[in-house]
């Protein structure tokens, strides 16, 4: 399998996972529109987390469990997608998508345990997630900026050689 095929397969997987996660979130919001998906928020208080989880019903719990499972796989897919793009652009630094992967998995693990493990000190973990989540988004953003920068640089270089 060549690099183009890998990149296309990973892009298709990223899109499929995004659509599936969007549908899961939509279904949860149909059950109760007040439900917050904390993976998508940069900061929130322990009180907001506790008040929101009090809204969970058995139906919401099923959707959240599926969402958590999918969200444990998705970081590998988007990180591999970014790494393939960086390789194609001949950019040696893959540290940023790898760091995004690590922080996303850490965030997902903590949120999973917060949902399914009783008698834990929630405040500490919420504050920890409030540090981890922005770092995840920061590394994703840095990766995307590098990809755009390298792409535009490559296009500009190609254009100057053609002219």
N, C-alpha and C positions, 0 to 999 in steps of 0.2 A: 504494500500500500504506500503510495507516494504522499508527499507532504500536502498537496492540494486535496487529495481524498480525505486524509485525516482531518484537515481543517474544515472541510465541508461537513463531514460526519459530526465533528464536535460542535459546529455552528448549529446544525439541525438538532442535536441533543440539547444545547443551551436553550434553543427556542421551545422545544417540546417541554423541557422542565419548567421554563418560565410560564408557559401557557397552563400547564398542569397546576403549578403553585397558585397562579392567578385564579383558576377555577376553584381550587380548594378554599382560598380566601373569600371568594365570592359566595360560595356555599355557606361558609361560616357567617358571613355578614347577612345572608338571607335569614338565618336562624336568629341572629341577634346583631344588629348593626353597630352596637356599642363595643363589640369585641375588637381588641387592639392586637395587631401582630407586632410583637415587640422587636422582632428581627429588623423591622423596617423603620424603627425609631432610633434616633441618636441618643436621646436622654429621656429618662423617666424616673419618677420617684418610686420608692418601695410602696408607698401608699397607693399610687396609681396601679402598680402591678397587683397588689393584693385585692384592690377593689375590682379590677378587671377579671382576675381569676375567679372571683366569687360569682361571676356571671356564667361560668362554664357549666354546661349541662352535659349529660352523657353523649349527646350528638356532637357537641362542640369538641369534647374530649376525643372522639373518634377522628374527626377531621384534623385536630391538632396532632394526634399521634401520627397520622399519615403524613401531614405536613412536615413534622420533625424528621421522619424517616427520609422523605424526599430531600429535605434540606440538609441532611447529612451526606448525601451523595452529590448534590448540586455543586458545592464548592470544588470538588475534584474536577468536574466537567468544565466549569468556567475557567478554572486555573489552567487546566491542560489546553483549553482553547487559546487563552492569552499566551501561554508558553509557546504554542505552535506558531502564533503570529509573530512573536518576538524572534523565534528561530528563523522564520521566513525573512524577517527584516534584518537578520544577521546582528541582532542585539544580544550581547552575551549575558546581560543581567536579567535573570529570571527570578531574582530574589523577591521582587514586589508581588508577583502573582502567588508565589509560594507563601509569603507572609500573609497575604489576603486569605489564602486557604487555611493556614494555621489559625488565624484569629477568627475566621468564620466557624471553623469546627469547634474552637473553644467556646465561642458564643453559643452555638447550637447545643453543645453538651451541657453548659450551665443552665440554659433555658429548659432543656429536657429535664434535668434533675430538679429544677425549681417546680416544674409541673407535676412530677411524679414521685418525689421523695418528700415525706412529711417530716416535721420536727427539725428543720434546718433553719439557720439564721439567714433569713431572706435579705435583710438590709445589706449585709456584706456582699452577697452575690449580685444584687442589683447594682450596687456601686461598681463592682468589678466589671459587670457587663457594660455599664455606662462608659467604661474606659476601653473595653475590647471592641465594641461595635463601631465607634468612630475610627479606631485604628484599622479595622477591616475595610471600611469605606474609603479611608485615606489611601490604603495600599491598592485598592481597586482603581481609585481615581488616578493615582500616580502611574499605574500600569497603562491605563487608557491614554493618559497624556503622553507617555513615552511612545505608545503605538502611533498616535496621531503625529507626533513630532517626527518620528523616524519615517513614517509613510510620506509626509509632506516633504521631508528632506530627500527621500529617495525619488519622489516624483519631480522635484525641482532639479535634482542631479540628472535624472533621465532627460528632462526637458532641455537642459543646457547642453547636453551631449548631442541631442537630436538637432538643435537649432544651428 
